[in-house]
Amino acid sequence: MSDDAILRARVDGADRLLSANAGFSAINERAGGAIGAVIAVPQWAALVRLARRLRILVSRAVTIADGDIDLDCWVTATPRDDGIQ
């Protein structure tokens, strides 16, 4: 799997996107999000909230719509002292 296929991001305690690689940013921006704003992809945001609430690593398969296509993703949300990664 190429590094381009791996999407990475960091989120603060208020679900605002602190940083993201190009792939994550592009999908999130097409959904109406931006760096510094709340994550716009509902499936990703839900996993961030779950990991924060449980205070454990959470991994799930999710399908998200991106324009005319569906993306099947494996998402891992890891709680950190400064947010979720």
PyRosetta script that sets phi, psi and omega in degrees:
from pyrosetta import init, pose_from_sequence

init()
pose = pose_from_sequence("MSDDAILRARVDGADRLLSANAGFSAINERAGGAIGAVIAVPQWAALVRLARRLRILVSRAVTIADGDIDLDCWVTATPRDDGIQ")
pose.set_psi(1, 132.9)
pose.set_omega(1, -179.7)
pose.set_phi(2, -79.5)
pose.set_psi(2, 157.7)
pose.set_omega(2, 177.5)
pose.set_phi(3, -62.9)
pose.set_psi(3, -25.2)
pose.set_omega(3, 178.2)
pose.set_phi(4, -65.6)
pose.set_psi(4, -25.0)
pose.set_omega(4, -178.2)
pose.set_phi(5, -84.0)
pose.set_psi(5, -11.0)
pose.set_omega(5, 179.7)
pose.set_phi(6, -97.6)
pose.set_psi(6, 120.3)
pose.set_omega(6, 180.0)
pose.set_phi(7, -97.2)
pose.set_psi(7, 134.7)
pose.set_omega(7, -178.1)
pose.set_phi(8, -132.9)
pose.set_psi(8, 145.5)
pose.set_omega(8, 177.7)
pose.set_phi(9, -158.1)
pose.set_psi(9, 159.6)
pose.set_omega(9, 171.6)
pose.set_phi(10, -124.1)
pose.set_psi(10, 139.5)
pose.set_omega(10, -175.6)
pose.set_phi(11, -128.5)
pose.set_psi(11, 140.8)
pose.set_omega(11, 179.0)
pose.set_phi(12, -84.7)
pose.set_psi(12, -174.7)
pose.set_omega(12, -177.1)
pose.set_phi(13, -68.1)
pose.set_psi(13, -12.4)
pose.set_omega(13, 178.3)
pose.set_phi(14, -106.9)
pose.set_psi(14, 18.9)
pose.set_omega(14, 179.3)
pose.set_phi(15, 66.8)
pose.set_psi(15, 18.9)
pose.set_omega(15, 176.6)
pose.set_phi(16, -86.4)
pose.set_psi(16, 137.4)
pose.set_omega(16, -179.7)
pose.set_phi(17, -73.2)
pose.set_psi(17, 117.1)
pose.set_omega(17, 179.8)
pose.set_phi(18, -88.0)
pose.set_psi(18, -41.8)
pose.set_omega(18, 179.1)
pose.set_phi(19, -157.6)
pose.set_psi(19, 156.6)
pose.set_omega(19, 179.6)
pose.set_phi(20, -161.2)
pose.set_psi(20, 152.9)
pose.set_omega(20, 174.4)
pose.set_phi(21, -77.5)
pose.set_psi(21, 174.6)
pose.set_omega(21, -173.2)
pose.set_phi(22, -60.0)
pose.set_psi(22, -41.9)
pose.set_omega(22, -178.2)
pose.set_phi(23, -64.3)
pose.set_psi(23, -46.3)
pose.set_omega(23, 179.0)
pose.set_phi(24, -63.3)
pose.set_psi(24, -46.8)
pose.set_omega(24, -179.3)
pose.set_phi(25, -58.3)
pose.set_psi(25, -42.7)
pose.set_omega(25, -177.8)
pose.set_phi(26, -62.6)
pose.set_psi(26, -46.7)
pose.set_omega(26, -179.8)
pose.set_phi(27, -65.6)
pose.set_psi(27, -44.7)
pose.set_omega(27, -179.6)
pose.set_phi(28, -63.2)
pose.set_psi(28, -40.2)
pose.set_omega(28, 178.7)
pose.set_phi(29, -66.0)
pose.set_psi(29, -39.1)
pose.set_omega(29, 177.6)
pose.set_phi(30, -65.1)
pose.set_psi(30, -22.9)
pose.set_omega(30, 177.5)
pose.set_phi(31, -89.5)
pose.set_psi(31, 0.5)
pose.set_omega(31, 177.1)
pose.set_phi(32, 102.7)
pose.set_psi(32, 7.2)
pose.set_omega(32, -178.5)
pose.set_phi(33, -96.5)
pose.set_psi(33, 177.3)
pose.set_omega(33, 179.1)
pose.set_phi(34, -162.1)
pose.set_psi(34, 162.3)
pose.set_omega(34, 172.6)
pose.set_phi(35, -59.8)
pose.set_psi(35, 132.7)
pose.set_omega(35, -179.1)
pose.set_phi(36, 92.8)
pose.set_psi(36, -10.7)
pose.set_omega(36, 179.0)
pose.set_phi(37, -109.0)
pose.set_psi(37, 166.6)
pose.set_omega(37, 177.6)
pose.set_phi(38, -63.4)
pose.set_psi(38, 144.5)
pose.set_omega(38, 177.5)
pose.set_phi(39, -55.1)
pose.set_psi(39, 131.0)
pose.set_omega(39, -174.8)
pose.set_phi(40, -90.5)
pose.set_psi(40, -19.7)
pose.set_omega(40, -179.5)
pose.set_phi(41, -85.1)
pose.set_psi(41, 111.0)
pose.set_omega(41, -173.5)
pose.set_phi(42, -56.2)
pose.set_psi(42, -38.3)
pose.set_omega(42, -178.4)
pose.set_phi(43, -65.2)
pose.set_psi(43, -40.6)
pose.set_omega(43, 177.6)
pose.set_phi(44, -67.9)
pose.set_psi(44, -43.4)
pose.set_omega(44, -179.5)
pose.set_phi(45, -61.5)
pose.set_psi(45, -39.3)
pose.set_omega(45, 179.8)
pose.set_phi(46, -63.3)
pose.set_psi(46, -40.4)
pose.set_omega(46, 179.2)
pose.set_phi(47, -69.6)
pose.set_psi(47, -35.4)
pose.set_omega(47, 175.8)
pose.set_phi(48, -61.4)
pose.set_psi(48, -47.2)
pose.set_omega(48, 179.9)
pose.set_phi(49, -63.7)
pose.set_psi(49, -38.9)
pose.set_omega(49, 179.4)
pose.set_phi(50, -64.9)
pose.set_psi(50, -46.2)
pose.set_omega(50, 179.4)
pose.set_phi(51, -61.9)
pose.set_psi(51, -39.3)
pose.set_omega(51, 179.1)
pose.set_phi(52, -66.3)
pose.set_psi(52, -44.9)
pose.set_omega(52, -177.9)
pose.set_phi(53, -65.1)
pose.set_psi(53, -44.2)
pose.set_omega(53, -178.4)
pose.set_phi(54, -81.1)
pose.set_psi(54, -20.3)
pose.set_omega(54, -177.2)
pose.set_phi(55, 59.3)
pose.set_psi(55, 36.9)
pose.set_omega(55, 175.9)
pose.set_phi(56, -138.4)
pose.set_psi(56, 161.7)
pose.set_omega(56, 173.1)
pose.set_phi(57, -63.4)
pose.set_psi(57, 133.3)
pose.set_omega(57, 178.0)
pose.set_phi(58, -124.5)
pose.set_psi(58, 129.2)
pose.set_omega(58, 176.4)
pose.set_phi(59, -125.5)
pose.set_psi(59, 134.8)
pose.set_omega(59, -178.5)
pose.set_phi(60, -150.3)
pose.set_psi(60, 152.0)
pose.set_omega(60, 168.9)
pose.set_phi(61, -86.6)
pose.set_psi(61, 131.7)
pose.set_omega(61, 176.8)
pose.set_phi(62, -135.7)
pose.set_psi(62, 152.4)
pose.set_omega(62, 173.5)
pose.set_phi(63, -116.8)
pose.set_psi(63, 127.2)
pose.set_omega(63, 179.3)
pose.set_phi(64, -122.5)
pose.set_psi(64, 147.8)
pose.set_omega(64, 175.5)
pose.set_phi(65, -86.3)
pose.set_psi(65, 133.5)
pose.set_omega(65, 176.5)
pose.set_phi(66, -133.5)
pose.set_psi(66, 91.9)
pose.set_omega(66, -174.5)
pose.set_phi(67, 68.1)
pose.set_psi(67, -124.4)
pose.set_omega(67, -177.9)
pose.set_phi(68, -90.6)
pose.set_psi(68, 2.3)
pose.set_omega(68, -177.6)
pose.set_phi(69, -121.2)
pose.set_psi(69, 157.1)
pose.set_omega(69, 172.3)
pose.set_phi(70, -103.5)
pose.set_psi(70, 135.8)
pose.set_omega(70, 177.7)
pose.set_phi(71, -109.0)
pose.set_psi(71, 123.3)
pose.set_omega(71, 174.8)
pose.set_phi(72, -90.7)
pose.set_psi(72, 120.8)
pose.set_omega(72, -174.5)
pose.set_phi(73, -125.4)
pose.set_psi(73, 149.6)
pose.set_omega(73, 167.7)
pose.set_phi(74, -107.6)
pose.set_psi(74, 118.4)
pose.set_omega(74, -174.0)
pose.set_phi(75, -112.7)
pose.set_psi(75, 132.5)
pose.set_omega(75, 174.2)
pose.set_phi(76, -121.3)
pose.set_psi(76, 124.6)
pose.set_omega(76, 177.8)
pose.set_phi(77, -115.8)
pose.set_psi(77, 120.6)
pose.set_omega(77, -175.9)
pose.set_phi(78, -115.2)
pose.set_psi(78, 118.6)
pose.set_omega(78, 177.0)
pose.set_phi(79, -66.2)
pose.set_psi(79, 137.3)
pose.set_omega(79, 175.0)
pose.set_phi(80, -128.9)
pose.set_psi(80, 168.3)
pose.set_omega(80, 179.0)
pose.set_phi(81, -60.2)
pose.set_psi(81, -32.1)
pose.set_omega(81, -175.3)
pose.set_phi(82, -102.9)
pose.set_psi(82, 13.0)
pose.set_omega(82, 179.4)
pose.set_phi(83, 140.9)
pose.set_psi(83, -145.4)
pose.set_omega(83, -178.5)
pose.set_phi(84, -122.4)
pose.set_psi(84, 141.5)
pose.set_omega(84, 176.6)
pose.set_phi(85, -121.9)
pose.dump_pdb("model.pdb")
